[in-house]
Amino acid sequence: MRQDIYAWIKENDDQLKYLRLKPLWYRKLTRNPQDYEKFGTEAVFHFEKSIPHRVNKLTNGVQAASMMLNLLQSMNAK
């Protein structure tokens, strides 16, 4: 693997973990170093750190807080 690609992977712990989980990517990046962006995208989706995943986590947190607030308000009203 090219040293610049490996250095780019080592900068991000998630990418390094993903490379160790999926050694097929080591082979792919050795043969086609231009696929590093695709590798980075797959690593982000694997660890659920993409924008849609983050929005979903935020939405779930807001819904949980709203439900707890409604529960507390209903308990105080009685």
Long-range contacts (C-beta under 8 A, 24 or more apart in sequence): 1-26, 1-29, 1-30, 1-33, 2-33, 5-29, 5-33, 5-36, 8-36, 9-36, 9-39, 12-40, 12-43, 14-43, 14-44, 14-47, 14-49, 15-39, 15-40, 15-43, 17-47, 18-42, 18-43, 18-46, 18-47, 19-43, 21-46
